[in-house]
Amino acid sequence: MSGHVNVDNFVRAETHRMFADIQLAAGGVGKFRHNREPASIDEQTVIRLNRDTLYSFAIVDLAEPAVLTRPDAGER
């Protein structure tokens, strides 16, 4: 998708671009992208990304209910 971006639609356009990048990296809607290592400085998605945090991202279609299931972490 391309179009003219201006001050009035920048936020929407940037959100669309970020969501598209996350979907591509995760393999589609409703799938997680797990970053197993801290992001390198040149791969940060936002300025000042926490350098000691592992991130997971997903774009979820909420037209229907969604359920998030996580494994038992045991004693951690």
N, C-alpha and C positions, 0 to 999 in steps of 0.2 A: 504494500500500500504506500502510495506517495501522495503528497499534497503540499500546499503552501502552509508553512508554520509561521505564526506571528505571535505577538504578545497575548492575543486573546485566546489562542488555542494551544500554546506551548505546553502547559501542564498536561492536557489530555494527550497530545502527541508524544510527549516523553514517557508518560505512563504506558501508552500503547507499545512503544518501542521496547521498554523494559519488560513488559509482559510477554511480548513476542520472543525476546531473547531467552527468558526463563523457560517458556514452553519448548523452544527449540532444544535447549540444553537438557531439559528433563525428559524429552521424548513425547511431549503432548500435554493436554489438559488433564488434570487429576493425577499427575505423576510428580514425584519429588525429585529435585536435583539436590544431592547431598555433596557439599564441599568437604572433603576428608582432610584437607590441610588449610591452614590460614591463607587467605588471599594474598598474593604478592602485591606489592605496591602498584605495579602497572596493570593489575587486573581488578582493582577495586571498582565496585559498582556505584559506590557513593564516596564522597570525600570523607576522610577520617573513619573508614571502616575499622571496627575493632580488630586489632591484629592478634588478639589472643582468643578469638572466638571462632568456632566452626559453625557454618551456616547451612541451613537447608531451606529451599524455596519450592513453592508449588503454586500453580494457578488452578483454582478450583471453580468449576461451574456450579453456582448455587441456585440454578433454576430448580433443582431438586435437592433434598437434604443430602448432606455429605457427612460421612463418619470418618473420624481420624482414629486409627488404632495404633497403639505403640507397643512394642515388646516389653516384657517385664525386665526391668533393669537390675533385678537381683539385689545384691547388697550395696550397689553403688550409690 
